[in-house]
Amino acid sequence: MLGAAGGVLTGALIAGALTTPMASAKSRTPGGPAEARGVQIAAARAAAAGIDWQDCPADWSLEKPIQCGYVTVPLDYAKPYGRTVKLAVDRIGNTGSATERQGALIYNPGGPGGSGLKFPRRVTTKNPLWTKTSKAYDFVGFDPRGVGHSAPISCADPQEYVKAPKPDPVPDSEADKRVQRKLAREYAQGCAERSGWMLPYMTTPNTARDIDVIRAALGEKKLNYLGVSYGTYIGGVYATLFPTHVRRMIVDSVVNPSREKIWYQANLDQDVAFETRWKDWTAWVAKNDATYHIGDTPQKVQRQWETLRAAAEKHPIGGVVGPAELVGFFQSAPYYDSSWGPVAAVWSGYLAGDEKQLVEAAGPDLSDTAGNIASENGNAVYTAVECADAKWPTSWRTWDRDNTRLHTDYPFMTWANAWMNLPCATWDAPQQTPLEVGADKGLPKTLIVQSTRDAATPYDGAVELHKRLKGSRLITEKDAGSHGVTGLVNPCINDRVDAYLLKGTVDAEDVTCDPHATPVPATAK
């Protein structure tokens, strides 16, 4: 949901890993000093072993000169000599000279459940936004624990998981709610049956510890990190546990790190923000009615959506696209500006008689077994991490009250989001108390980037993290709402990201930037 990414200092790093002060970890992390000591041991072990870089497996779709390897980490950091898992990592070396190199830049795209292995492809595909940075840094991606090629977890048979149509997320009766509650219980049970051995350890603090071990395996004394969406929460937790290990850190589109928000309230906040951004999009569609012919006012566009939704509930489009599938497809528009035109074009085509595009875009593809495995795995990790990170309400009355109330004014995502998270109410594995995120002593200046109308991670999250990371700088993109700001063309932001990563410089004060360019309409094919 909050989603989609070589060293020479080994000898010095081993000593550093074993002597670095860990007071913050001892005082803040669930479990305390045992995990703090465990990550020291694991990092020293990884520094000594390094990474055996090889050409990437053909089915990973990572072209040369990207290289792949594995880093071994403890399943449970309180037991560093116990069971281990292997994390898939990849890299591409810096494109500049040896003297220009400033180390490795590690990336996480969010999720929970997102893979970062595509990050080095920003170099091979010559992404212009990252040309300057790639001269100075190796670009390093990884699959977090449980994801993709890193001991992947599962909660359901992938082919069954993607079958459609799913029940309408918006309940018309108590019977509808009972059906959804049963599905959520069965999903939680499936997670326990298929992946129970990993569920207690699928936490954000453990992923932050994993990153510290990856840093050590790369031979890097300090971490350079770019985290987007849920990756910002990983970054905040890392800064809390390992403030003296940070060299440069950018967090983009920020999860609110407050203990009171992780994760139940954060999802309720999303419902409100999605409705705001949905209205931004419907206004844009109306403005471009000459292209899309959906409606020339936001109200008419909204009525068309409600008509489409009602028709799909009565008779699923193509037999597979019901209201749940429509929400799954259409939610990409409030998520990303890059989806504004394509989603509107598919909708426009459907209204003009082209049902095929909508079925292909919103319906499942049972022939894509690899894609379905990845989709099911991503949802399993999302659920496992959010359920493990925090204690969730177990009373259905609480869920029913909160989501019924929100749905009245924020109907686009509220119930769909509720059912997605409801397995956490019957989760059959330990649930932690969230980390108290915050760092002051030893943390260098960090950079926070956020748009004011972000749907997936509302703006208040950036403000909250800014308060908690001493010396951080906040770049605000006003009157914009696309998720993942550093990937957009906006020189006011792009130039500051480059200056920070290349020179370590930040503005004397927080900065507000004008929005990036409004999307250009895309016509139906």
C-alpha positions as CSV (number, residue, x, y, z in Angstrom):
1,M,0.0,0.0,0.0
2,L,2.8,2.3,0.8
3,G,3.9,1.4,-2.3
4,A,7.4,0.5,-5.0
5,A,14.3,0.4,-4.6
6,G,32.2,-2.9,-3.3
7,G,34.3,-1.9,-0.3
8,V,37.8,-1.5,0.7
9,L,37.4,-0.5,4.4
10,T,36.8,-4.0,5.8
11,G,39.6,-3.9,8.4
12,A,38.6,-0.5,9.8
13,L,34.9,-1.4,9.7
14,I,35.3,-4.6,11.9
15,A,36.8,-2.5,14.6
16,G,34.2,0.2,14.2
17,A,31.3,-2.2,14.2
18,L,32.4,-3.7,17.5
19,T,33.1,-0.4,19.3
20,T,30.4,2.0,18.0
21,P,28.3,3.3,20.9
22,M,24.9,1.7,20.9
23,A,23.2,3.7,23.7
24,S,20.4,4.8,21.5
25,A,19.6,1.2,20.5
26,K,19.7,0.0,24.1
27,S,17.3,2.6,25.2
28,R,14.9,2.7,22.3
29,T,14.6,-0.6,20.5
30,P,12.2,-3.3,21.5
31,G,14.2,-6.1,23.0
32,G,17.0,-3.9,24.2
33,P,20.7,-4.7,24.4
34,A,20.5,-8.2,23.1
35,E,19.6,-7.0,19.6
36,A,22.1,-4.2,19.9
37,R,24.9,-6.6,20.5
38,G,23.5,-9.0,17.9
39,V,23.7,-6.4,15.1
40,Q,27.3,-5.6,16.1
41,I,28.2,-9.2,15.8
42,A,26.4,-9.6,12.5
43,A,27.9,-6.5,11.0
44,A,31.4,-7.5,12.0
45,R,30.8,-10.9,10.4
46,A,29.5,-9.4,7.2
47,A,32.4,-6.9,7.0
48,A,34.8,-9.8,7.2
49,A,32.9,-11.9,4.6
50,G,32.1,-9.1,2.1
51,I,29.8,-9.9,-0.8
52,D,30.6,-12.4,-3.6
53,W,29.5,-10.3,-6.5
54,Q,28.4,-12.1,-9.7
55,D,26.4,-11.5,-12.8
56,C,22.8,-11.4,-11.9
57,P,20.6,-14.4,-12.5
58,A,18.9,-14.1,-15.9
59,D,15.4,-14.2,-14.4
60,W,16.1,-11.2,-12.2
61,S,16.0,-8.9,-15.3
62,L,19.0,-6.9,-14.2
63,E,21.3,-6.2,-17.1
64,K,25.1,-6.0,-17.0
65,P,27.1,-4.3,-15.6
66,I,24.8,-4.6,-12.6
67,Q,26.0,-7.3,-10.2
68,C,24.2,-9.4,-7.6
69,G,25.0,-11.1,-4.4
70,Y,23.8,-12.0,-0.9
71,V,24.3,-10.8,2.6
72,T,23.6,-13.2,5.5
73,V,21.8,-11.8,8.5
74,P,20.3,-13.3,11.7
75,L,16.7,-14.1,11.7
76,D,16.6,-12.9,15.3
77,Y,19.2,-10.3,16.3
78,A,18.9,-11.4,19.9
79,K,20.4,-14.7,18.7
80,P,23.1,-13.7,16.3
81,Y,24.5,-17.2,16.2
82,G,21.1,-18.8,15.5
83,R,19.1,-19.2,12.3
84,T,20.0,-16.9,9.4
85,V,18.5,-15.6,6.2
86,K,20.1,-14.4,3.0
87,L,19.3,-11.0,1.6
88,A,19.6,-10.4,-2.1
89,V,21.6,-7.2,-3.0
90,D,22.7,-5.7,-6.2
91,R,24.9,-2.8,-7.3
92,I,26.4,-0.8,-10.1
93,G,29.6,1.0,-9.6
94,N,29.9,4.8,-9.7
95,T,30.2,6.1,-13.2
96,G,32.8,8.7,-12.3
97,S,36.5,8.3,-11.4
98,A,37.9,6.6,-8.3
99,T,38.5,10.0,-6.8
100,E,34.9,11.1,-7.4
101,R,33.5,8.1,-5.6
102,Q,31.9,8.8,-2.2
103,G,30.7,5.3,-1.4
104,A,27.5,3.3,-1.8
105,L,24.0,4.8,-1.9
106,I,21.5,2.2,-0.5
107,Y,17.8,2.5,-1.6
108,N,14.5,1.3,-0.4
109,P,11.3,2.1,-2.4
110,G,8.7,1.5,0.3
111,G,5.9,-1.0,0.8
112,P,6.3,-2.7,3.2
113,G,7.1,-5.3,0.6
114,G,8.8,-3.3,-2.2
115,S,12.0,-4.5,-3.9
116,G,14.9,-2.1,-4.3
117,L,16.7,-4.3,-6.9
118,K,15.7,-2.0,-9.8
119,F,17.6,1.0,-8.3
120,P,20.9,0.4,-10.2
121,R,18.8,0.5,-13.4
122,R,18.6,4.2,-13.0
123,V,22.2,4.2,-14.2
124,T,21.8,1.6,-17.0
125,T,18.7,3.4,-18.3
126,K,20.5,6.7,-18.1
127,N,17.8,8.4,-15.9
128,P,18.8,12.1,-16.2
129,L,17.8,12.9,-12.6
130,W,20.5,10.7,-11.2
131,T,23.4,11.3,-13.6
132,K,25.3,13.5,-11.3
133,T,24.8,11.4,-8.2
134,S,25.8,8.2,-10.0
135,K,29.2,9.6,-10.7
136,A,29.9,9.7,-7.0
137,Y,28.0,6.7,-5.7
138,D,27.6,3.0,-6.3
139,F,23.8,2.5,-6.5
140,V,22.9,-0.4,-4.3
141,G,19.5,-2.1,-4.1
142,F,18.2,-4.9,-2.0
143,D,15.2,-7.1,-1.3
144,P,14.3,-6.7,2.4
145,R,13.8,-9.8,4.5
146,G,10.8,-11.7,3.3
147,V,10.7,-10.0,-0.1
148,G,11.4,-11.4,-3.5
149,H,14.8,-13.2,-3.4
150,S,15.3,-12.7,0.4
151,A,13.7,-15.6,2.1
152,P,10.3,-14.7,0.6
153,I,7.2,-15.2,2.7
154,S,3.7,-16.1,1.6
155,C,0.2,-16.0,3.0
156,A,-1.8,-17.6,0.2
157,D,-1.5,-19.5,-3.0
158,P,-0.6,-16.8,-5.5
159,Q,-3.0,-17.9,-8.3
160,E,-5.8,-18.0,-5.8
161,Y,-4.8,-14.7,-4.3
162,V,-5.2,-12.8,-7.7
163,K,-8.4,-14.4,-8.7
164,A,-11.3,-12.0,-9.3
165,P,-13.7,-10.5,-8.8
166,K,-13.2,-10.0,-5.0
167,P,-16.1,-8.9,-2.8
168,D,-17.1,-5.3,-3.0
169,P,-15.1,-3.5,-0.3
170,V,-18.0,-1.2,0.6
171,P,-20.4,-3.3,2.7
172,D,-24.1,-3.1,2.1
173,S,-25.1,-5.1,5.2
174,E,-23.8,-6.8,8.3
175,A,-23.6,-10.0,6.3
176,D,-21.1,-8.3,3.9
177,K,-19.0,-7.3,6.8
178,R,-19.0,-10.9,8.2
179,V,-17.8,-12.2,4.8
180,Q,-14.9,-9.7,4.9
181,R,-14.0,-10.5,8.5
182,K,-13.9,-14.2,7.7
183,L,-11.6,-13.5,4.7
184,A,-9.3,-11.5,6.9
185,R,-9.1,-14.2,9.6
186,E,-8.4,-16.8,7.0
187,Y,-5.6,-14.6,5.5
188,A,-4.0,-14.2,8.9
189,Q,-4.2,-17.9,9.4
190,G,-2.6,-18.5,6.0
191,C,0.3,-16.3,7.0
192,A,0.8,-18.2,10.2
193,E,0.6,-21.6,8.4
194,R,2.8,-20.7,5.4
195,S,5.3,-18.3,7.0
196,G,4.9,-18.5,10.7
197,W,8.6,-19.1,11.4
198,M,9.4,-15.6,10.1
199,L,6.5,-13.6,11.2
200,P,7.8,-12.6,14.7
201,Y,10.9,-11.1,13.0
202,M,9.3,-9.2,10.2
203,T,9.7,-5.8,11.9
204,T,11.0,-2.4,10.7
205,P,13.7,-2.4,13.4
206,N,15.0,-5.7,12.1
207,T,15.0,-4.3,8.5
208,A,17.0,-1.3,9.8
209,R,19.4,-3.7,11.4
210,D,19.7,-5.6,8.2
211,I,20.6,-2.4,6.4
212,D,23.4,-1.8,8.9
213,V,24.7,-5.3,8.2
214,I,24.5,-4.6,4.4
215,R,26.5,-1.4,5.0
216,A,29.1,-3.4,6.7
217,A,29.2,-6.1,4.0
218,L,29.7,-3.3,1.4
219,G,32.8,-2.2,3.4
220,E,31.2,1.2,4.1
221,K,31.9,2.8,7.4
222,K,28.9,5.2,7.1
223,L,25.5,4.8,5.5
224,N,24.3,6.8,2.5
225,Y,20.6,6.1,2.2
226,L,17.6,7.1,0.1
227,G,14.2,5.9,1.3
228,V,10.8,6.6,-0.2
229,S,7.4,6.0,1.4
230,Y,7.7,3.2,3.9
231,G,11.4,3.5,3.3
232,T,11.2,6.7,5.2
233,Y,10.1,4.9,8.3
234,I,13.0,2.5,7.9
235,G,15.3,5.5,7.6
236,G,13.8,7.1,10.7
237,V,14.3,3.9,12.7
238,Y,17.8,3.5,11.4
239,A,18.7,7.0,12.4
240,T,17.3,6.3,15.8
241,L,19.2,3.0,16.3
242,F,22.4,4.0,14.5
243,P,22.8,7.8,14.4
244,T,26.6,7.7,14.3
245,H,26.5,5.4,11.3
246,V,24.7,7.9,9.0
247,R,26.6,9.9,6.5
248,R,23.8,11.1,4.1
249,M,20.1,10.3,4.4
250,I,17.2,11.4,2.2
251,V,13.7,10.4,3.1
252,D,11.0,11.2,0.6
253,S,7.2,11.1,1.1
254,V,7.2,10.4,4.8
255,V,5.4,7.9,7.0
256,N,4.4,9.6,10.2
257,P,6.7,8.0,12.8
258,S,4.6,8.8,15.9
259,R,3.9,5.7,18.0
260,E,0.3,6.7,18.0
261,K,0.2,6.5,14.2
262,I,2.0,3.2,13.6
263,W,0.1,1.6,12.0
264,Y,-3.7,1.6,12.7
265,Q,-4.1,5.4,12.8
266,A,-1.7,5.9,9.9
267,N,-4.1,3.9,7.7
268,L,-7.1,5.9,8.8
269,D,-5.2,9.1,8.0
270,Q,-4.5,7.7,4.5
271,D,-8.2,7.4,3.8
272,V,-8.7,11.1,4.4
273,A,-5.7,12.0,2.2
274,F,-6.7,9.7,-0.6
275,E,-10.1,11.4,-0.9
276,T,-8.4,14.8,-1.1
277,R,-6.1,13.7,-3.9
278,W,-8.9,11.8,-5.6
279,K,-10.7,15.1,-5.9
280,D,-7.6,16.8,-7.3
281,W,-7.6,14.1,-10.0
282,T,-11.3,14.3,-10.9
283,A,-11.0,18.1,-11.2
284,W,-8.1,17.5,-13.6
285,V,-10.1,15.0,-15.6
286,A,-13.0,17.5,-15.8
287,K,-10.6,20.2,-16.9
288,N,-9.5,18.0,-19.8
289,D,-12.9,16.8,-20.8
290,A,-12.1,17.7,-24.4
291,T,-9.7,14.8,-24.3
292,Y,-11.5,12.3,-22.1
293,H,-15.2,13.0,-22.4
294,I,-15.9,11.7,-18.9
295,G,-17.5,14.8,-17.5
296,D,-16.8,18.6,-17.7
297,T,-17.2,19.2,-13.9
298,P,-15.7,17.3,-11.0
299,Q,-19.2,16.5,-9.9
300,K,-20.0,14.8,-13.2
301,V,-16.7,12.9,-13.1
302,Q,-17.6,11.7,-9.6
303,R,-21.1,10.6,-10.8
304,Q,-19.5,8.7,-13.7
305,W,-17.2,6.9,-11.2
306,E,-20.2,6.0,-9.0
307,T,-22.1,4.8,-12.1
308,L,-19.1,2.6,-13.2
309,R,-18.7,1.2,-9.7
310,A,-22.4,0.3,-9.4
311,A,-22.4,-1.3,-12.8
312,A,-19.3,-3.4,-11.9
313,E,-20.9,-4.5,-8.7
314,K,-24.0,-5.7,-10.5
315,H,-22.2,-7.3,-13.4
316,P,-18.4,-7.5,-13.1
317,I,-16.7,-6.1,-16.3
318,G,-15.4,-8.9,-18.4
319,G,-16.5,-11.2,-15.6
320,V,-13.5,-10.2,-13.4
321,V,-13.5,-6.5,-12.7
322,G,-15.8,-5.6,-9.8
323,P,-15.6,-2.6,-7.4
324,A,-12.6,-4.0,-5.6
325,E,-10.6,-4.3,-8.9
326,L,-11.7,-0.9,-9.9
327,V,-10.4,0.6,-6.7
328,G,-7.1,-1.3,-7.1
329,F,-6.6,0.2,-10.6
330,F,-8.0,3.7,-10.0
331,Q,-6.0,4.3,-6.8
332,S,-2.9,4.7,-8.8
333,A,-4.2,8.1,-10.0
334,P,-4.3,9.7,-6.5
335,Y,-0.9,7.9,-5.8
336,Y,1.1,9.2,-8.7
337,D,0.6,12.1,-11.1
338,S,2.2,9.9,-13.8
339,S,-1.0,7.8,-13.7
340,W,-3.4,10.7,-14.1
341,G,-3.5,10.5,-17.9
342,P,-3.2,6.7,-18.4
343,V,-6.0,5.9,-15.9
344,A,-8.3,8.6,-17.4
345,A,-7.5,7.2,-20.9
346,V,-8.5,3.7,-20.0
347,W,-11.7,5.0,-18.4
348,S,-12.4,7.1,-21.4
349,G,-11.9,4.2,-23.7
350,Y,-14.3,2.0,-21.7
351,L,-17.0,4.7,-21.9
352,A,-16.4,4.8,-25.7
353,G,-17.0,1.0,-25.9
354,D,-13.5,-0.5,-25.3
355,E,-13.9,-2.9,-22.5
356,K,-10.7,-4.8,-23.2
357,Q,-8.3,-2.1,-21.9
358,L,-10.0,-1.8,-18.6
359,V,-10.2,-5.6,-18.1
360,E,-6.5,-5.9,-18.9
361,A,-5.6,-3.0,-16.7
362,A,-7.7,-3.9,-13.6
363,G,-8.2,-7.6,-13.9
364,P,-5.9,-10.5,-13.1
365,D,-3.6,-12.2,-15.5
366,L,-3.5,-15.8,-14.4
367,S,-0.9,-16.6,-17.1
368,D,1.6,-14.3,-15.4
369,T,2.6,-16.7,-12.6
370,A,5.8,-14.8,-11.8
371,G,4.0,-11.5,-11.5
372,N,1.3,-13.1,-9.3
373,I,3.9,-14.7,-7.0
374,A,5.5,-11.2,-6.6
375,S,2.1,-9.6,-6.0
376,E,1.1,-12.1,-3.4
377,N,4.5,-11.9,-1.7
378,G,4.4,-8.1,-1.6
379,N,1.0,-8.1,0.1
380,A,2.2,-10.8,2.5
381,V,5.2,-8.7,3.5
382,Y,3.1,-5.5,3.8
383,T,0.7,-7.3,6.2
384,A,3.5,-9.1,8.2
385,V,5.5,-5.9,8.8
386,E,2.5,-3.7,9.8
387,C,1.0,-6.4,12.0
388,A,4.4,-7.2,13.7
389,D,5.5,-3.5,14.2
390,A,2.6,-2.5,16.5
391,K,-0.4,-3.8,18.5
392,W,-3.6,-3.4,16.6
393,P,-7.2,-3.2,17.9
394,T,-8.7,-6.6,18.4
395,S,-12.2,-5.4,18.8
396,W,-14.3,-5.4,15.7
397,R,-16.4,-2.7,17.2
398,T,-13.4,-0.3,17.0
399,W,-12.8,-1.1,13.4
400,D,-16.4,-0.9,12.5
401,R,-16.9,2.4,14.3
402,D,-13.9,4.1,12.9
403,N,-14.3,3.0,9.3
404,T,-18.1,3.6,9.2
405,R,-17.5,7.1,10.4
406,L,-14.7,7.8,7.9
407,H,-16.5,6.3,4.9
408,T,-19.2,8.9,5.1
409,D,-16.9,11.7,4.0
410,Y,-14.0,9.7,2.5
411,P,-15.5,6.8,0.6
412,F,-12.9,6.2,-2.1
413,M,-10.5,4.1,-0.1
414,T,-11.8,3.7,3.5
415,W,-13.3,0.2,3.5
416,A,-10.8,-1.2,1.0
417,N,-8.0,-0.1,3.3
418,A,-9.8,-1.5,6.3
419,W,-10.1,-5.0,4.9
420,M,-6.5,-5.0,3.7
421,N,-5.4,-4.3,7.3
422,L,-7.9,-6.3,9.2
423,P,-5.8,-9.5,9.4
424,C,-3.8,-7.6,12.0
425,A,-6.8,-7.9,14.4
426,T,-6.4,-11.7,14.5
427,W,-2.6,-11.9,13.9
428,D,-1.1,-15.1,15.2
429,A,2.3,-13.8,16.0
430,P,3.9,-11.3,18.5
431,Q,3.1,-7.6,18.0
432,Q,5.7,-5.1,19.1
433,T,5.5,-1.7,20.7
434,P,6.6,0.8,18.0
435,L,10.0,2.3,18.3
436,E,10.2,5.9,19.7
437,V,11.8,7.4,16.6
438,G,14.1,10.3,17.2
439,A,17.8,11.2,17.1
440,D,20.0,14.1,18.1
441,K,23.5,13.2,19.3
442,G,25.7,12.0,16.5
443,L,23.2,12.3,13.6
444,P,24.4,14.5,10.7
445,K,22.0,16.7,8.8
446,T,19.4,14.7,7.0
447,L,17.1,15.8,4.1
448,I,13.3,15.3,4.2
449,V,11.3,15.8,1.0
450,Q,7.5,15.9,0.9
451,S,4.5,17.2,-1.2
452,T,1.7,18.8,0.7
453,R,-1.2,16.8,-0.9
454,D,0.4,13.3,-0.8
455,A,-2.3,10.6,-0.5
456,A,-0.3,7.6,0.8
457,T,1.8,9.5,3.3
458,P,0.1,12.7,4.4
459,Y,2.2,15.8,4.9
460,D,2.0,15.8,8.7
461,G,4.3,12.8,8.7
462,A,7.1,14.9,7.2
463,V,6.6,17.6,9.8
464,E,6.6,15.0,12.6
465,L,9.9,13.3,11.4
466,H,11.4,16.8,10.9
467,K,10.8,17.5,14.6
468,R,12.3,14.2,15.7
469,L,15.6,14.2,13.6
470,K,17.7,17.1,15.0
471,G,19.3,19.2,12.3
472,S,17.1,17.8,9.5
473,R,16.0,20.1,6.7
474,L,12.5,19.9,5.1
475,I,11.8,20.6,1.4
476,T,8.1,21.0,0.9
477,E,6.6,20.8,-2.6
478,K,3.5,22.9,-2.2
479,D,0.2,22.3,-4.0
480,A,1.4,19.0,-5.3
481,G,0.6,15.4,-4.2
482,S,2.5,12.9,-6.2
483,H,4.1,10.2,-4.1
484,G,7.9,9.9,-4.4
485,V,9.0,13.5,-5.0
486,T,12.7,12.9,-5.7
487,G,11.7,10.9,-8.9
488,L,10.0,13.9,-10.5
489,V,11.4,16.8,-12.6
490,N,11.4,19.8,-10.3
491,P,14.7,21.7,-10.4
492,C,14.0,23.3,-7.0
493,I,14.1,19.9,-5.5
494,N,16.4,18.0,-7.9
495,D,19.2,20.6,-7.5
496,R,19.0,20.4,-3.7
497,V,19.1,16.6,-3.7
498,D,22.2,16.7,-5.8
499,A,23.9,19.3,-3.7
500,Y,23.2,17.3,-0.5
501,L,24.4,14.0,-1.9
502,L,27.4,15.4,-3.7
503,K,28.5,18.1,-1.2
504,G,26.6,17.5,2.0
505,T,25.1,21.0,1.8
506,V,21.6,21.9,2.9
507,D,19.8,25.3,3.0
508,A,20.1,27.3,6.2
509,E,16.4,27.0,6.6
510,D,13.6,24.8,5.4
511,V,12.6,25.4,1.8
512,T,9.2,25.5,0.0
513,C,9.2,24.7,-3.7
514,D,6.5,25.4,-6.3
515,P,4.9,22.2,-7.7
516,H,6.2,20.2,-10.6
517,A,4.5,20.5,-13.9
518,T,0.9,19.4,-14.1
519,P,0.5,16.1,-16.1
520,V,-0.3,16.4,-19.8
521,P,-3.4,14.5,-20.9
522,A,-2.9,11.1,-22.4
523,T,-5.4,9.9,-25.0
524,A,-6.8,6.4,-25.2
525,K,-5.0,4.0,-27.5
